[in-house]
Amino acid sequence: MFSKLTKLSLILACTLCLGLSATYPAVAGAPSAPAQSADDGRRRAITSSENFVPLPVLMATVQADFRAQGLLQIESGLEIPDAALRRRVTEHMPRLRDAYISALSLYTGMNYRYGDIPDVERITQLLQNATDHALGEEGATVLLGMVMIHAN
């Protein structure tokens, strides 16, 4: 077996290599690229409309047999023709996000059976009702871009 000193030397060598590869990509053989945020590439435009307000990715836990079995992930946004309502939506985003997570938790807890295909029409209806209720008025239409279940 390896001695204690040999194990520490291996760990130190690996740590140094990882540190160098993160600091100097050319040393690790990776081409250098400009720094990008973690969110780049994840935000695809659902529509090219000037009235579109993208929403943060929405997620809710999918349960079965009293255990978490997966994650429901939704990319969506709101189509809002009225500029004043668009400004109000950006101000009320925490309240909207809370309403959306509550609606999706209700869906995954009561309406969704693990293994089935998600009901996009039902999800849209729940999110639209949550939007109208949180804003106190109609005028913002929910648009879904992607609905996905990540299974454990």
Backbone torsions as a table, in degrees:
resi	resn	phi	psi	omega
1	MET	NA	169.7	179.7
2	PHE	-80.8	146.1	175.4
3	SER	-76.3	165.4	-179.5
4	LYS	-60.4	-39.9	179.8
5	LEU	-65.7	-38.4	179.3
6	THR	-66.4	-42.5	178.9
7	LYS	-61.9	-44.8	179.3
8	LEU	-64.0	-37.9	178.2
9	SER	-64.3	-41.8	178.3
10	LEU	-63.8	-43.3	-179.8
11	ILE	-63.7	-44.6	179.3
12	LEU	-62.8	-42.2	179.6
13	ALA	-63.2	-43.5	178.8
14	CYS	-63.9	-42.1	179.8
15	THR	-62.8	-43.8	178.0
16	LEU	-62.9	-42.2	179.0
17	CYS	-62.4	-43.7	178.9
18	LEU	-64.8	-40.3	178.4
19	GLY	-64.1	-42.2	178.4
20	LEU	-66.7	-38.7	-178.8
21	SER	-67.5	-31.6	177.8
22	ALA	-75.9	-35.9	-178.0
23	THR	-80.7	-42.4	-177.6
24	TYR	-122.9	90.0	-177.7
25	PRO	-57.6	-31.3	-178.3
26	ALA	-66.5	-29.6	178.4
27	VAL	-65.6	-36.9	-178.6
28	ALA	-83.0	-3.2	179.1
29	GLY	90.6	0.9	-179.9
30	ALA	-89.8	140.6	177.8
31	PRO	-67.9	143.3	179.5
32	SER	-77.4	141.4	-178.8
33	ALA	-137.0	155.4	178.3
34	PRO	-65.0	148.1	-179.7
35	ALA	-65.9	137.4	178.4
36	GLN	-127.9	150.9	177.4
37	SER	-74.3	160.7	-178.6
38	ALA	-66.6	-20.1	-176.2
39	ASP	-86.2	-12.5	180.0
40	ASP	-60.8	136.1	177.5
41	GLY	87.6	-17.9	-179.3
42	ARG	-89.7	-22.2	-176.7
43	ARG	-99.1	97.7	175.4
44	ARG	-97.9	141.9	178.0
45	ALA	-74.3	127.9	177.4
46	ILE	-76.2	-34.0	179.8
47	THR	-146.5	159.6	178.1
48	SER	-95.4	11.4	-177.9
49	SER	-64.7	141.7	175.6
50	GLU	-68.6	-20.1	-176.3
51	ASN	-91.6	4.9	-175.8
52	PHE	-86.2	131.3	175.9
53	VAL	-117.4	111.4	179.2
54	PRO	-70.7	145.1	177.1
55	LEU	-103.6	153.9	173.6
56	PRO	-63.1	156.7	179.4
57	VAL	-59.7	131.6	-179.8
58	LEU	-101.5	137.5	-179.6
59	MET	-138.7	147.8	175.0
60	ALA	-146.3	147.4	-179.0
61	THR	-76.3	137.1	175.4
62	VAL	-102.5	125.9	-177.5
63	GLN	-117.1	150.6	173.7
64	ALA	-156.7	143.0	-179.2
65	ASP	54.1	40.2	176.9
66	PHE	60.5	27.0	178.3
67	ARG	-138.8	154.1	173.8
68	ALA	-72.5	122.6	-177.3
69	GLN	-109.1	-14.2	-178.2
70	GLY	179.2	-167.9	-176.1
71	LEU	-138.2	129.7	173.4
72	LEU	-89.6	125.0	-179.2
73	GLN	-123.2	132.7	-177.7
74	ILE	-132.3	129.2	170.0
75	GLU	-102.0	129.0	-174.8
76	SER	-153.1	179.9	177.1
77	GLY	-165.7	177.7	-179.5
78	LEU	-120.7	135.9	173.3
79	GLU	-98.6	114.3	-174.2
80	ILE	-131.0	102.1	-179.2
81	PRO	-67.7	-31.1	-176.5
82	ASP	-82.7	119.5	-177.4
83	ALA	-62.8	-38.2	179.7
84	ALA	-64.9	-40.8	178.0
85	LEU	-68.4	-34.9	176.7
86	ARG	-61.1	-43.3	177.1
87	ARG	-64.0	-40.1	179.8
88	ARG	-65.0	-37.6	178.9
89	VAL	-63.1	-43.7	179.5
90	THR	-64.9	-33.1	176.9
91	GLU	-71.0	-33.4	-176.5
92	HIS	-98.9	18.1	-176.4
93	MET	-57.4	-41.9	177.4
94	PRO	-59.9	-40.4	178.8
95	ARG	-66.2	-41.4	178.2
96	LEU	-64.3	-45.2	-179.6
97	ARG	-59.8	-41.7	177.3
98	ASP	-61.9	-42.7	178.7
99	ALA	-64.3	-38.9	180.0
100	TYR	-67.4	-44.1	-179.8
101	ILE	-64.9	-38.8	176.7
102	SER	-63.1	-43.8	-179.9
103	ALA	-64.8	-42.6	-179.6
104	LEU	-69.5	-35.1	176.1
105	SER	-65.2	-38.6	174.9
106	LEU	-61.9	-43.5	179.8
107	TYR	-62.6	-50.2	-177.2
108	THR	-69.6	-26.2	-179.8
109	GLY	-83.1	-32.1	-172.9
110	MET	-119.2	-33.8	-172.2
111	ASN	-102.1	-17.0	-173.9
112	TYR	-108.2	131.0	173.5
113	ARG	-102.7	127.1	-177.1
114	TYR	-54.4	130.4	-179.7
115	GLY	102.1	-19.2	178.0
116	ASP	-80.7	164.3	174.0
117	ILE	-78.9	133.0	179.4
118	PRO	-59.5	141.2	179.2
119	ASP	-85.2	97.3	-175.1
120	VAL	-63.6	-37.3	179.2
121	GLU	-64.4	-42.6	178.7
122	ARG	-65.9	-42.2	178.5
123	ILE	-61.9	-44.5	178.8
124	THR	-60.7	-43.7	179.6
125	GLN	-62.5	-44.5	179.1
126	LEU	-63.2	-43.7	-179.9
127	LEU	-68.1	-36.5	178.0
128	GLN	-65.5	-43.9	177.6
129	ASN	-62.3	-40.7	178.5
130	ALA	-64.3	-38.8	178.4
131	THR	-63.8	-50.5	-178.5
132	ASP	-61.7	-40.2	-179.2
133	HIS	-69.2	-44.5	-177.7
134	ALA	-67.0	-35.8	-179.5
135	LEU	-85.6	-20.7	-178.9
136	GLY	79.0	8.4	178.5
137	GLU	-160.0	162.5	175.6
138	GLU	-90.3	168.4	177.5
139	GLY	134.3	-13.8	177.3
140	ALA	-112.2	118.0	-178.1
141	THR	-99.0	129.4	179.5
142	VAL	-77.3	130.8	174.5
143	LEU	-120.8	129.4	178.2
144	LEU	-100.8	137.1	177.9
145	GLY	-104.0	-40.0	-177.3
146	MET	-152.6	136.6	173.5
147	VAL	-127.2	122.8	-174.2
148	MET	-140.7	144.7	172.8
149	ILE	-109.6	122.4	173.8
150	HIS	-96.3	112.9	-179.0
151	ALA	-89.2	145.1	176.5
152	ASN	-73.4	NA	NA
